[in-house]
Amino acid sequence: MKHKKLIYHPIGIIHSPHKEVNGVAIQPSGAKGIKGEIELFEEYRDGLKDLDGFSHIIILYDFHKSKGYSLQIKPFLDDQLHGVFATRAPKRPNPIGLSVLKLIKIEENKLYVENVDILDGTSLLDIKPYASRFDAIEEERIGWLSKKINESDVKKSDERFK
């Protein structure tokens, strides 16, 4: 079966203090208090109506520094190989990132956010409001992460997925 080519266009740019891959938190939980700004392109500004009523947002973005992928990788939290789809590693067939960020305020087309674990200059693909009733599911199993999950707040990125 032939797959249709998908083309997405950025809707904005993410600005953060993270200029290099090395040392960036690997999850928003490890980036507590780190502030950033999302600059939504002007033509999408009207789409922000009522978003200021939410304390958190889900953003989807392009892992623009990630080149290529492997179907089995050693993630930041482990030294064992895992299938890429059992990880949150940036080197993926479609290098799309997802973060849940605290929304501080919106001014015109700028969103001020916290807990930023994203490189400066990253292209924003989408914004969705976070609603715990929809998005917070108490997991029953978290696989190999069950032994490593507490390390996610202190572990930082390195060159392995560049």
N, C-alpha and C positions, 0 to 999 in steps of 0.2 A: 504494500500500500504506500503510495506517495503521500508525504506529509506536506501540508500547505505551509509556506514560509510565513512566519509572523514578523511583523515590524512594529516596534513600539517606539514612541518618541518621548523624550523627557518632558516633564511638566514643570521642572524646576531644578534648582541646584542646592545641595546641602553644604553648608559651611560649618566647619568645626575646627578645633585647635589641633586636630590630628593631621599632620602634614606628611608623615611617613607611615608605612605599614607596620614596621617594628614598634612594639610597645602599645599598640591600640588594644583596648579591652576587647575580649572576644564575644561578649554579650553585654546588653545594656545594664545588667545587674552589676557588672564590674566597672561601669562608667558612671556610678552615682554622682550626681552633682556637676558633671561635665556639661557645660552649656554649648549650644549650637544654634544655628539659625537656618531655616529653610526659606529660600527665596523662590516663591512660586512665580512662574512666568505670568506676566500681566494678563494675557488672554485667558488664564484659568482662575483669575482672582474671584470672580462671582461664585465659583464652586466652594469657596470658604464659608459661605453664609451658614450660620448656626454651628460651625465647628467649634467656636469658642466656648460652647456649653459642655465640652468634653474635657476631662482632666488628662487623658492620654490618647495618643493616636498610634496607629499602625502605619508604618511607611514601608514601601517596597522600592528598592533601588538597584542600580547596576553595580556589580562588583567590577568596576572598570580596570582595576589593576590585576585582576585574575586572568591568566592566560592558559588556555587548555584545561584539561581535566583528566582524572583517572577515576575509574569506577570503584577502586578500592584505595583508601587513603589512611594515613595516620593523622587523626585530628589533633588539635591543640591539647585536648584533655587526656590523650592516651598515647601509648607507644605501640599499640596493636593496630593492625589493619582492620578497617571496617568498610562496609559498602558506603559509597558517598551519600546515598539516600538515608542512611542511618546516622548522618552527621549534619552539622550546620556549616561545614567547611565552604569557603568561597569558590574553590575550583570545582565547578559543576558544569554539566552539559549546557545549562542555561544559567549563567552566573547572576542570579537574582538574590538580593539580600532582603531580609525582613527584620525590622526592629520595632519594639513598642517603646515610645518615647513619652515623657511627661510634657504636656503642652502648657507652657507658662502664660503666653499671651499671643495675640495676633494683632499686628498693626499693618494695615493695608494688605500688601501681598507677602508679608514676612511673618513667619511663624517662629516664635522663640521657644526652644525646647531644651530639655535636660536629659541626662543619662545617654549621651551621644557616644556611640561606639563605631562611628562611621568616618571614613576619610574625607578630608576637606576636598571640595570640588566634585563630589559624587553626584551623578545624575539621579534625580528623583523620578520614579515611574508612576507612583500612585500614593494616595493618602486615604486611610479609612479610619473612622472613629473606633476607639476601643470601647467595648461594652463587656464587662465581666460576665454578665449572664450568657453572652454568646461566645466569648473568647476564652474564659478561664474554665478549663475542664480539669477536674481533679483526676490526674492520671492514675492508672492502676499499675502500669509497667512503664519503665523508662529504659529498659534494655541495659546496655553496657554503661550508660550514663549514671546508673544508680550508685556506682562506686566512685564516680568522679564529679558529680554535680556540684558539690561544695567548693571545688577548685575553680569554678567558672567566674567567681567574683574577683579572683586574684590573678588568674592566668592572663598573659598578654600575648598578642600575636607576634609572629616572627616571619622570616623569609620563606617558610615552607610552601606557601600558596601563591607566591608571586609569579 
